[in-house]
Amino acid sequence: MARQDLLEFLKQGLDALDFKGDVSLDWDKKSHSFVVDLVFYIENKAGQQMEDADGILSDEPIIAFSDAILIYDGKKGLAGYDADDFLACLAFDGKEGWSLAYGKAFLTYLQIIMDNGTRDLLKFFADDEDEIFELEWSDEEFSRLLKNAESEYPRQSLHYPKF
């Protein structure tokens, strides 16, 4: 059996996640990076006005919230990306990619982020006192999941894809 590369792993793993919003994966071959885009949707039955991060007001019947995670070649650096534009920036080790354990921990934590984000967005929309909604990434929580995954999964690499 051929081993999976990082691109195949991410595609299959993201497709398997349980999420009512949209998840997409963009691979930038030139910069050796991937961007995982997450889009959450909430129904705005009451026509409530919401202000986005750019100060634009909307009372559309469906409101979307999006965020992204950058997965980049640690040997090349951020390749022109601004870390502040992402929920998290995760490096891989050049051609070696990620370990299987790292990939599994990422998918596990991404599912948690999506579940919590969906719940928190509904709560935010229902509560007039909350002024800001944003997803939260915890390096400590991710590290804990990674430690658990390292004891569970074999030492296997998800190499950066050849093209």
Secondary structure, DSSP 4 states (H G I P E B T S, - for coil): -PPP-HHHHHHHHHHHS--SSEEEEEEETTTTEEEEEEEEEEE-TT---EE-TTS-EE--SEEEEEEEEEEEETTTTTTT--GGGSSEEEEE-GGG-EEHHHHHHHHHHHHHHHHHHHHHHHHHHH-TT---------HHHHHHHHHHHHHHS-S-EEPPPP-
